Amino acid sequence: MNDLGTRARAAAGPLSIATPARKNAALGEMASALERNRDAILAANATDMANGEAAGLSAALLDRLKLDPSRIAAMADGIRAIASLEDPVGSVIAEWDRPNGLRIERVRTPLGVIGVIYESRPNVTADAGALCLKAGNAVILRGGSDSAHSSAAIHACLVEGLEKAGLPADAIQRVPVTDRAAVGEMLKGLGGNIDVIVPRGGRSLVERVQNDARVPVFAHLEGICHLYLDRSAESGMALSIAVNAKMRRTGICGAAETLLVDRAAADQLLVPVLQALSEAGCEIRGDAEVRTRFPAALPATEEDWRTEYLDAIISVKLVDGIGGAIDHIGTWSSHHTEAIVAEDAAAVERFFNEIDSAILLHNASTQFADGGEFGMGAEIGIATGKMHARGPVGVEQLTSFKYRVRGTGQIRPV
Amino acid sequence: MNDLGTRARAAAGPLSIATPARKNAALGEMASALERNRDAILAANATDMANGEAAGLSAALLDRLKLDPSRIAAMADGIRAIASLEDPVGSVIAEWDRPNGLRIERVRTPLGVIGVIYESRPNVTADAGALCLKAGNAVILRGGSDSAHSSAAIHACLVEGLEKAGLPADAIQRVPVTDRAAVGEMLKGLGGNIDVIVPRGGRSLVERVQNDARVPVFAHLEGICHLYLDRSAESGMALSIAVNAKMRRTGICGAAETLLVDRAAADQLLVPVLQALSEAGCEIRGDAEVRTRFPAALPATEEDWRTEYLDAIISVKLVDGIGGAIDHIGTWSSHHTEAIVAEDAAAVERFFNEIDSAILLHNASTQFADGGEFGMGAEIGIATGKMHARGPVGVEQLTSFKYRVRGTGQIRPV
């Protein structure tokens, strides 16, 4: 494993100064290789699927594992979309002049070597490899064992792209899934050769990575996203956003888990919104006050306020206006994403200022919490930490920076 | 100790939404309190000095420890200068519109709670407390035991300023130096209540913090700064920058430690530059080639390339042009600061692109590696890591960010 780290670090050097054209050429070759090797990838995936079925994987896991021609085409398109993004490396983030004539620029640089640990989703191999390359980083990929054959076949296409473009093959390495100790060693940083770890997967994976990693981690443990409907909310908008935030997809981290309704607006908002959610197939869990007004609701306990259902269930509570919403969110939020529906500008500004979550939305669905929706092109995940990256982690967030100072002979006075 | 952490976290909430006016009022009150309590601070310092002398502290350590009226005035002025900086919290770093009408802003937020661990320099108490407050962060200060009385007297002034401005006194807490286990507990993060640790001091302190911290660290272990004189260098400039980079102050992290001279320019540059350094009182250590040309030089061994002298000593080597300089720096640099003197734009661009250190300078002294010189107003240190902060760590680097998304009822299509 340490050899993998040394090779990644060695590859990171030439990669960090590779031109945008060369990196994009590699990405283009990767996409073509995925298309050209479609049948081989499907055959490898068929092996994984057969093994998975024999091992009794759930239908949901098998669906995540399964590839078909359209999913392979989507992977190739995704890589081409990453190629079309602006190259972050070398871009000037800020520049200013000093009174002594020095001109200072802060410019983006690659981070170095990224470790990505993920579950059995073959497409992450392609996405993560391409995103890291675009930002000039070497990457070490460790995917789930159930997708081993699929990932290996996809990885071979990525390496083919690197080699055709004249970039080091070690820029995208894959850890053999047979190496059981690999994850633990990656979390320790492979002797200083991994700069950041990105876990992609469910709570137990992220929790292990966050607890055990000795290098920085870009991740979120959970997305307990809140939607607050203020007394000033336009009721049609409140209704459509509530249904979308909860029910568009219930299994994503940006799905709303708790609905907070301003007590002052309970009469006009609460029942129609809960009715609409219920009709859309959502289970309602409310506190005593909510159940009085909407008797079909099941009882919510404190446990509900801390639960990310990732399912068609929502917890509901009446609060005393924007202050009550801020208090509840301050207590229970996972600092991922929260939204307010309101027409009152003062309430919106308090929501924006006083809540410290990665993403805050006004009059929009929490389900926009996504790098693609933010215009970042692609994301490797969403981070809820405050160090370096926060919110969607796209190519920019996979970079660091350095200063370039241009002088004309300046020396520093004593 | 964990109580300290809990109280810091509790203070960080109101602090994060304190107005710039209120934070600046607190800073102004702190500066006034330092001036008003000058005699008490000097008396406390006299106790520390007497204890230090009795304990046999070196003259250098005693000088760092000593306060006098002008040093106290400088501390107060430093705090007022921090008050006059632009408030980073809430400032919009980037903003853009999406095709669906969503408007996205990335705005600065405080980091949370900063732990500062430093040696017996009383002024760090004031500097670090004020900088963290300006960026909206709570801070836990742990200074060296030799400065215990001085730091306590200064800390009392900071708390007075907080209280007079109506900010929580727990925003700036000081760990009693009698608590020997405190540093270890801070490095573990006080139960999730410290977000980042900043060590200020010598190599052994920084090394311990970097090795043992379980939270992110902003620091540099050493500054092995290189100065490269290219064949295209203007010789007068090369000479003055070399002398300034090494000799202006030899004990700071931005002082040059290794001089690399383009072999093609050795005839015209090497001897005059070494002569000037030597006349300025610098010991020259050269490789065999350098010693042939400049026999007064002592022999340099591999150990010299990895040594931060922090003294009037420089190691010198001839290299094969810009490529040779990049190779040497890539092997031995501590990624802090490097400078090139050259008129050849292509050499400068290679230097800027291919070297990955926090600060790169062209035709300017390495001694400009300083937050004040960068126009940041003040710095809490210089970081050589690539995560979050890099180079001088000023108020901006003590912040994180969040996203504010403004919509008009947008829901995400299925």
HADDOCK unambig.tbl for C-alpha pairs under 7 A between the chains (distance, minus, plus):
assign (segid A and resid 17 and name CA) (segid B and resid 353 and name CA) 6.89 0.50 0.50
assign (segid A and resid 17 and name CA) (segid B and resid 354 and name CA) 6.44 0.50 0.50
assign (segid A and resid 98 and name CA) (segid B and resid 375 and name CA) 6.97 0.50 0.50
assign (segid A and resid 111 and name CA) (segid B and resid 386 and name CA) 6.42 0.50 0.50
assign (segid A and resid 237 and name CA) (segid B and resid 409 and name CA) 5.65 0.50 0.50
assign (segid A and resid 241 and name CA) (segid B and resid 409 and name CA) 6.96 0.50 0.50
assign (segid A and resid 241 and name CA) (segid B and resid 411 and name CA) 5.91 0.50 0.50
assign (segid A and resid 244 and name CA) (segid B and resid 411 and name CA) 6.10 0.50 0.50
assign (segid A and resid 244 and name CA) (segid B and resid 412 and name CA) 6.93 0.50 0.50
assign (segid A and resid 248 and name CA) (segid B and resid 414 and name CA) 6.12 0.50 0.50
assign (segid A and resid 352 and name CA) (segid B and resid 404 and name CA) 6.70 0.50 0.50
assign (segid A and resid 353 and name CA) (segid B and resid 17 and name CA) 6.89 0.50 0.50
assign (segid A and resid 354 and name CA) (segid B and resid 17 and name CA) 6.45 0.50 0.50
assign (segid A and resid 357 and name CA) (segid B and resid 402 and name CA) 6.68 0.50 0.50
assign (segid A and resid 358 and name CA) (segid B and resid 402 and name CA) 4.75 0.50 0.50
assign (segid A and resid 358 and name CA) (segid B and resid 403 and name CA) 6.03 0.50 0.50
assign (segid A and resid 359 and name CA) (segid B and resid 402 and name CA) 6.01 0.50 0.50
assign (segid A and resid 359 and name CA) (segid B and resid 403 and name CA) 4.74 0.50 0.50
assign (segid A and resid 359 and name CA) (segid B and resid 404 and name CA) 6.20 0.50 0.50
assign (segid A and resid 360 and name CA) (segid B and resid 403 and name CA) 6.05 0.50 0.50
assign (segid A and resid 360 and name CA) (segid B and resid 404 and name CA) 4.99 0.50 0.50
assign (segid A and resid 360 and name CA) (segid B and resid 405 and name CA) 6.07 0.50 0.50
assign (segid A and resid 361 and name CA) (segid B and resid 404 and name CA) 5.92 0.50 0.50
assign (segid A and resid 361 and name CA) (segid B and resid 405 and name CA) 4.55 0.50 0.50
assign (segid A and resid 361 and name CA) (segid B and resid 406 and name CA) 5.96 0.50 0.50
assign (segid A and resid 362 and name CA) (segid B and resid 405 and name CA) 6.14 0.50 0.50
assign (segid A and resid 362 and name CA) (segid B and resid 406 and name CA) 4.91 0.50 0.50
assign (segid A and resid 362 and name CA) (segid B and resid 407 and name CA) 5.62 0.50 0.50
assign (segid A and resid 363 and name CA) (segid B and resid 406 and name CA) 6.73 0.50 0.50
assign (segid A and resid 363 and name CA) (segid B and resid 407 and name CA) 4.92 0.50 0.50
assign (segid A and resid 363 and name CA) (segid B and resid 408 and name CA) 5.38 0.50 0.50
assign (segid A and resid 363 and name CA) (segid B and resid 409 and name CA) 4.78 0.50 0.50
assign (segid A and resid 363 and name CA) (segid B and resid 410 and name CA) 6.80 0.50 0.50
assign (segid A and resid 364 and name CA) (segid B and resid 407 and name CA) 5.21 0.50 0.50
assign (segid A and resid 364 and name CA) (segid B and resid 408 and name CA) 6.72 0.50 0.50
assign (segid A and resid 364 and name CA) (segid B and resid 409 and name CA) 5.13 0.50 0.50
assign (segid A and resid 364 and name CA) (segid B and resid 410 and name CA) 4.71 0.50 0.50
assign (segid A and resid 364 and name CA) (segid B and resid 411 and name CA) 5.93 0.50 0.50
assign (segid A and resid 365 and name CA) (segid B and resid 410 and name CA) 6.44 0.50 0.50
assign (segid A and resid 365 and name CA) (segid B and resid 411 and name CA) 5.12 0.50 0.50
assign (segid A and resid 365 and name CA) (segid B and resid 412 and name CA) 6.65 0.50 0.50
assign (segid A and resid 367 and name CA) (segid B and resid 412 and name CA) 6.37 0.50 0.50
assign (segid A and resid 368 and name CA) (segid B and resid 412 and name CA) 6.38 0.50 0.50
assign (segid A and resid 375 and name CA) (segid B and resid 98 and name CA) 6.97 0.50 0.50
assign (segid A and resid 386 and name CA) (segid B and resid 111 and name CA) 6.40 0.50 0.50
assign (segid A and resid 386 and name CA) (segid B and resid 400 and name CA) 5.64 0.50 0.50
assign (segid A and resid 387 and name CA) (segid B and resid 388 and name CA) 5.78 0.50 0.50
assign (segid A and resid 387 and name CA) (segid B and resid 400 and name CA) 6.62 0.50 0.50
assign (segid A and resid 388 and name CA) (segid B and resid 387 and name CA) 5.79 0.50 0.50
assign (segid A and resid 388 and name CA) (segid B and resid 388 and name CA) 3.96 0.50 0.50
assign (segid A and resid 390 and name CA) (segid B and resid 402 and name CA) 6.91 0.50 0.50
assign (segid A and resid 400 and name CA) (segid B and resid 386 and name CA) 5.64 0.50 0.50
assign (segid A and resid 400 and name CA) (segid B and resid 387 and name CA) 6.63 0.50 0.50
assign (segid A and resid 402 and name CA) (segid B and resid 357 and name CA) 6.66 0.50 0.50
assign (segid A and resid 402 and name CA) (segid B and resid 358 and name CA) 4.74 0.50 0.50
assign (segid A and resid 402 and name CA) (segid B and resid 359 and name CA) 6.00 0.50 0.50
assign (segid A and resid 402 and name CA) (segid B and resid 390 and name CA) 6.91 0.50 0.50
assign (segid A and resid 403 and name CA) (segid B and resid 358 and name CA) 6.03 0.50 0.50
assign (segid A and resid 403 and name CA) (segid B and resid 359 and name CA) 4.73 0.50 0.50
assign (segid A and resid 403 and name CA) (segid B and resid 360 and name CA) 6.06 0.50 0.50
assign (segid A and resid 404 and name CA) (segid B and resid 352 and name CA) 6.69 0.50 0.50
assign (segid A and resid 404 and name CA) (segid B and resid 359 and name CA) 6.20 0.50 0.50
assign (segid A and resid 404 and name CA) (segid B and resid 360 and name CA) 4.98 0.50 0.50
assign (segid A and resid 404 and name CA) (segid B and resid 361 and name CA) 5.92 0.50 0.50
assign (segid A and resid 405 and name CA) (segid B and resid 360 and name CA) 6.08 0.50 0.50
assign (segid A and resid 405 and name CA) (segid B and resid 361 and name CA) 4.56 0.50 0.50
assign (segid A and resid 405 and name CA) (segid B and resid 362 and name CA) 6.14 0.50 0.50
assign (segid A and resid 406 and name CA) (segid B and resid 361 and name CA) 5.96 0.50 0.50
assign (segid A and resid 406 and name CA) (segid B and resid 362 and name CA) 4.92 0.50 0.50
assign (segid A and resid 406 and name CA) (segid B and resid 363 and name CA) 6.73 0.50 0.50
assign (segid A and resid 407 and name CA) (segid B and resid 362 and name CA) 5.64 0.50 0.50
assign (segid A and resid 407 and name CA) (segid B and resid 363 and name CA) 4.93 0.50 0.50
assign (segid A and resid 407 and name CA) (segid B and resid 364 and name CA) 5.21 0.50 0.50
assign (segid A and resid 408 and name CA) (segid B and resid 363 and name CA) 5.37 0.50 0.50
assign (segid A and resid 408 and name CA) (segid B and resid 364 and name CA) 6.72 0.50 0.50
assign (segid A and resid 409 and name CA) (segid B and resid 237 and name CA) 5.66 0.50 0.50
assign (segid A and resid 409 and name CA) (segid B and resid 241 and name CA) 6.97 0.50 0.50
assign (segid A and resid 409 and name CA) (segid B and resid 363 and name CA) 4.79 0.50 0.50
assign (segid A and resid 409 and name CA) (segid B and resid 364 and name CA) 5.13 0.50 0.50
assign (segid A and resid 410 and name CA) (segid B and resid 363 and name CA) 6.82 0.50 0.50
assign (segid A and resid 410 and name CA) (segid B and resid 364 and name CA) 4.71 0.50 0.50
assign (segid A and resid 410 and name CA) (segid B and resid 365 and name CA) 6.44 0.50 0.50
assign (segid A and resid 411 and name CA) (segid B and resid 241 and name CA) 5.91 0.50 0.50
assign (segid A and resid 411 and name CA) (segid B and resid 244 and name CA) 6.12 0.50 0.50
assign (segid A and resid 411 and name CA) (segid B and resid 364 and name CA) 5.92 0.50 0.50
assign (segid A and resid 411 and name CA) (segid B and resid 365 and name CA) 5.12 0.50 0.50
assign (segid A and resid 412 and name CA) (segid B and resid 244 and name CA) 6.93 0.50 0.50
assign (segid A and resid 412 and name CA) (segid B and resid 365 and name CA) 6.64 0.50 0.50
assign (segid A and resid 412 and name CA) (segid B and resid 367 and name CA) 6.38 0.50 0.50
assign (segid A and resid 412 and name CA) (segid B and resid 368 and name CA) 6.39 0.50 0.50
assign (segid A and resid 414 and name CA) (segid B and resid 248 and name CA) 6.10 0.50 0.50
